[in-house]
Amino acid sequence: MCRFGNMGGTVVVSAQGEFKALPWSQSTAYNSYLMRDVHRQFASRQLAIQQAFTSPAGMQEYLEGCRERYKQIVGTFPEKENLNVQVVGKIQGTGYHIEKIIFESKPGRYVTAHLYMPENMTVPVPATLELCGHGLNGKGSSSHAAMLMASNGIAVLVVDPIGQGERLQLIDREGKPLTRGATTEHTLLNAGFNLLGTSLAAQEYWDNHRALDYLLTRKDIDPERIGVYGSSGGGTQTAYYIGLDPV
């Protein structure tokens, strides 16, 4: 029991027992609240997909609607300017070589990439973008798929996404990452992009779009045979890309 004095006398306050409100494990926790909204949206989307699949025309209408909503979400992009490409190094492989590339997707934004170029092949050769998964090393990770394709006559441009490889943003004074992984850095970067009216998805799309523009400048690349692929986070980037640049 506690006593508090005041000008009019003494107020007696009884001690309260332990008070519990909204423990994390309850369904009323904030995460569960958000997930319920996610499930509602998912159910609505599944219904729309089921209805669209009833006819080819319905499916096409659904796809066009998705693409238009996606365009509204990512917003507009800057005018294309000079890529200011630099080839800063070369690594020799077996049946291919790797060119170390830097280009500007827009003025002052430097994108680092590796171009795996086949050797002893008839040019122009087909090419593809390889979009990286969520490893902090980005293009620096061993890319068996890129080496295999280059050895078989397909050029591969592997691009560092923002927040990975040579493009880490959240680092200490020694250049070491401050986050526990690429997904965490992307989450934090996206929050900042949102405040500026854009998103990480939009930024990744633009960098990759300009990477493809670079491939189109090369006379040793066949402009009619260019693709894009990726796994994990690279698969996500591929989905971002083909949503705006359908074949």
Secondary structure, 3 states (H helix, E strand, C coil): CEEEEECCEEEEECCCCCCCCCCCCCCCCHHHHHHHHHHHHHHHHHHHHHHHCCCHHHHHHHHHHHHHHHHHHHCCCCCCCCCCCEEEEEEECCCEEEEEEEEEEECCEEEEEEEEEECCCCCCEEEEEEECCCCCCHHHCCCHHHHHHHHCCCEEEEECCCCCHHHCCCECCCCCECCCCHHHHHHHHHHHHHHCCCCHHHHHHHHHHHHHHHHHHCCCEEEEEEEEEECCHHHHHHHHHHHHCCC
